[in-house]
Amino acid sequence: MLFKISFPAEFHSQTAVECAMQLHDQLAKLGRKPEDIKKITIRTHEACIRIIDKKGPLDNPADRDHCIQYMVAVPILFGRLTAEDYEDRVAADPRIDKLRDRIVCVEDKAYTSDYHDPAKRSIANALTVEFTDGKKLAEIVCEYPIGHKRRRKEGMPVLVEKFKINLARRFPAKQQAAILDLCMNAKRLSATPVHEFVDLMMI
């Protein structure tokens, strides 16, 4: 089972977005700009190509979160991918479509096999950047996203932080603390009657 923790992105793109975030940081360190990019190749699995490899106009947020090129371009440009980044206001930035046009997907048969392998269930993506001056960056590879069972230990602190952020959007500080304290104690949580747990969520 996969839990989407880091990014509000379609299942098959999670690792690609993670790679794109790393690329954003690399470009900044190298003093490179997205305009310097000639081509980005995404080495991926068949399901990704079939479901979210999209060219042409994207008319709404649902189109955008089912386009791997969009979900890679945004973090490379801005160093983030949030729900708001699928909205028209962000999508109107012409740099996104310009970068989308330079992103291509190619199937890696081994990635497709690992995607279907019940012992692995990987969701691998690998990104390679080529610049207009002919230089390339080393390929960035991510086989399992945060939230995959193989990265549970790494994912838990990120999940807890996401939970804290969302609690803060709804509840005053004292109530946030009470909910978090209970949820972080599995034994006490499992022993808590449902009505008491629901009462904690009342605003």
PESULVEN-V431653 format. One line per field, one symbol per residue. ss: DSSP state (H for helix, E for strand, - for the rest). psi: psi as a letter, one per 30 degrees, with the letter a starting at -180 (. if undefined). burial: # if it has 24 or more other ideal C-beta (glycine too) atoms within 12 Angstrom, else .. Layout:
BEGIN
ss=???
psi=???
burial=???
END
This chain:
BEGIN
ss=----------HHHHHHHHHHHHHHHHHHHH---HHHEEEEEEEE-HHHHHHH--------HHHH---HHHHHHHHHHH----HHHH-HHHH--HHHHHHH--EEEEE-HHHHHHHH--------EEEEEEE----E---EEE------HHHHHHHHHHHHHHHHHHHH----HHHHHHHHHHH--HHHHHH--HHHHHHH---
psi=kkkjeekikkeffeeeeeeeeeeeeeeeefgllfffkekkkjkaleeeeeegjklakjfleeeeghjeeefeeeeeefgljlefffleeeffjffeeeeefgkkkkkjeeeeefefjffehlhkkkkkkklfgflllkkkkjeklkflffgeeefeeeeeeeeeeeeffflleeeeeeeeeeffjeeeeffkkeeeeeefgk.
burial=.#.#####################.##....#.#.##############..###...#..#..###############..#...##...##....##.##.#######..##.##......########.......#..#########..#...#...........#...........#..##................#...
END
